[in-house]
Amino acid sequence: MYEYKFVKIEFKKISGKPSEDYQEVIKKQAKEGWRFVQIFSPDLATSGVAVGTYYELIFERPVKQ
């Protein structure tokens, strides 16, 4: 069984660039035992426009028993 963690990375309004470097977030989470699964832009899929406002990084790790 696995547990999941979702990390949201917002884009800055003016530059359109992420407020955090997704690669650094992935490295940090890996040090805490999380495995990167996927990067996803949920609002891109539902907004109907070609520009999203954030990414969501999905991580998993086995549940400790």
N, C-alpha and C positions, 0 to 999 in steps of 0.2 A: 504494500500500500504506500502511496505517496502523498505528500502535502505539497501545496502549490503557493507560490508568492507572485504577486503582480506589482510591478514597479512602473509608475506612470512618469514619463518624461515630457514635460510641457515644452512647446516651442515659444521662443520670445516673440512678442507681438511685432516688433519693428523689424528685426533681422530675419525672422522665419527660421532661425537655427535653434536646435535643441538647447535648453538651459543647462543640461548636463551632457557630458560625453558618454554615449551609451556603452562604449568599450570599457570605460573606467567603471561604470556601474556593474557590468558583467564580471569584471575581474574582482571587484569588491565582494559581490555576492558569492562567487566561486570560493573565495577564502573563507566564507561562512558556511560552506558545505552545500550551496545551491548549484544545481546544474541548469544552464541556460537551455530553454526549450524553443522559444519563438519570440520574434519581435512583431508587433501587430499595431495597426493604426485603426482602432474601432470607429472613430468619427469619420474617417475617409470613406469607409464602407457605407455609412448611413447618411452622410451629408450631401451626396450627389455632386460634389465638386472635387477637383483633382488636388486639393490641398488639405492636409490634415492639420490639427492643432496640437496633437501629442502622439507619442508612441507609448505602447504598453509592452514592457518586457515580461516574459513569463518564465518562471523558474520552478524547478521541482527538486525534491529530495525525499529519500525514504523516511517514513515515519519511524521515529525511535520508539522502541517498545520496552 
